[in-house]
Amino acid sequence: MQDTGTMDPGSGRRGFLKAAAAVGLGAAAILTAPLAGLRVWLAPLLGRSTERAGRWVRVTSLAALPEDGPPRRFPIVTDHVNAWTRSPAVPVGAVFVRRTEGTRLEVFNVVCPHAGCLVDYTPGSQQFLCPCHNSTFALDGHVNDPNSPSPRGLDPLEAEVRDGSDVWVRFQNFRVGVKERIPES
């Protein structure tokens, strides 16, 4: 006579594993389409910044910069795209531009490499000053004080004169707080 009241010792565990696998596979099959749709919908937020890093922007005219004169601050105004929003002609940063001789230009981002504060130019001392930690930078962008908390000098940017009079700058932000000049994306 067989004992019908006892179960196979492994059937409870096997049954649970089969049920768990079925639930897991079913959930994966059901959630695949909604998760794919959610990813497509959130793609603008999850993707790289569309700030157009490294984009050439017209800043000023050569006539506005006296030869061997002090640096002048100019806003960087361009179209701004953020996720689903597009804003035309908004300020996205600023640069200091200095004309050294002829059409040679020195251009620096106004963001301090230490903590991201905005640097000012002080004409009396002919240097750049970060008001957040009182670090000073020479006209060529190098750190004046070796004990400065700034890990590097001001970030230089490419510039060129087009059509004999228009000053164009390749605007780029860089990661702050690190010694290496790493472009932000």
N, C-alpha and C positions, 0 to 999 in steps of 0.2 A: 504494500500500500504506500502511496506517495503522500508526502506531507505538503499540502497545498497552502499552509499558513506561513511558511517560511519563504523569504525572498532570496534570490541570488545576492551574495554580499556585494558584488560589484555593480549591480543594476541600478542602484540609487545614485551612485556617483556618475555612472555612464549616462543615466537619464538626465541628470543635472547638467553635465557638460554638453549633451546634445541640445538641450533647451537653451543654454547660454549661448552656444554657437549659433543657433537659429535666430535668437533675439539680436545678437551682434550683426549677423549678416543681413537680417531684415532692416535693422536701423541704418546700416551703411547704404543699403539699396534705396531706402526711402529718403534719406538725408542728402544723397549725392546731388540731385538736381537743385534743391533749395540752396545748398552751400555754394554750388557753382554760380548760381545767380547772384547770391550775396557778394561773392568775390568780385564779379563783374561790376556790380553796383558800387562797391567800395574801392574799385581800382584807382580812381583819382586820388583818394586819400592814402592808399597803401603804397603807391608808386613813388618814384623819385620826384623831388621838387621840380616844378616847372618854372622856377624863378629865372630861367634862362641864364644860368651861370656861365660866365665867360663870353657874354654877348657884347658886341661892339655897340657903343652908344655915343652919339654926338654930345659933347659936353659944352664947348664954347668955341670962340673964334681965336685965332692966333693973335689978333690985334688986341684982345682983352688981356693978354699976358705980356707985361713989359719984360724985355730981355734982362736976365739976371735979377729979376725982381723977387719979391716974397711969394711964397705959395698962396694960392687962392683956393677957397673951398667952393666946390660946385656940387649940386645935387645930381644924382643919377635918376633920371626920370624915364620910365619905360612901361610897357604894358605888363601888368602883373596877372598871372594865372595861378589860382589856388583852388585845387579840387575842381569844383564845377563853376567857379566864379571867375570872370574875366573883367579886369578893371583897366581901362586904357589910361595911359599917361599918369602913372602914380610914382612918387619917389620911393625907390627901393634901396637907397644907400647914398653915399657921398664920397667924394675924393678930393684930395689936395693936388693941384696942378701947379707946377713951377716950370717956367721957361728958362733954361740955363744959357744957351747961346744959339742964335739962328733959329732953327726949328727943333732943336733938341729939347725934350721935355722930361721932367721927372714927375711921376704920378704915384701917389700912395692912397690906399684905402684909409678912411678916417677911423676905422675900428682898431682899438688897441689890442694887440695880440695876447695881452695878459688875461683880461676878464671881459672884453667886449665893450668897454666904455668908449665914448666918442672922444677922440683926441682933438685938442685945439692948437692953433699956431699962435705963439706969443712973439709979436714983432720986436719987442724990446730986447729979448734975449736971442732972437733968431733961432728958435727951436720949437719943437712940438711938445706939448705937455698933456699928460693923461691926468685929468682931475680926480680920478678914483684912487690912484695910488702914488701920485706925484712923480711918476717916472718921466724923464725927458728923453727926447729923440732928436738927433742932429738933423740938419737940413737934408742930408742924404738918407734919412730914415733909420740909421743905426742907433742903438741904445747908447745914451751918453754915460750912464752910471753902471759899472759892472755889477753893483749890488741891487740893481733894479729887479723887481719881481717879473718883469716882462720876459718871456722865454726867448724872444727874438725881436728884431727891429720891426718897423712898420712894414706892411706888406706892399711891395711895389706892384704896379700894374702896367701892362703894355699900353702904349699910346702911339698915335700916328697923326700926322697932318695930312688931310685929304683936300684935294682941289686947291692947294696952296694956302688955305686959310682956316679950314674946319678942323678942330681938335677932336679926335675920336679916342675913346678909352675902352679897352676890353675889361669890363667890370666883372669882378669876382670877389666873393667873400671867402675867407679862410677860417679854419677851425681855430678857436682861441684856446689858450692854456697849454699848448704843446709847442715844443721846440721846432718841429718840422713844419714847413708851410704846406698844409694839406687843404686843397680846395674843398669847400662845402658843396654837396650835390643838391 
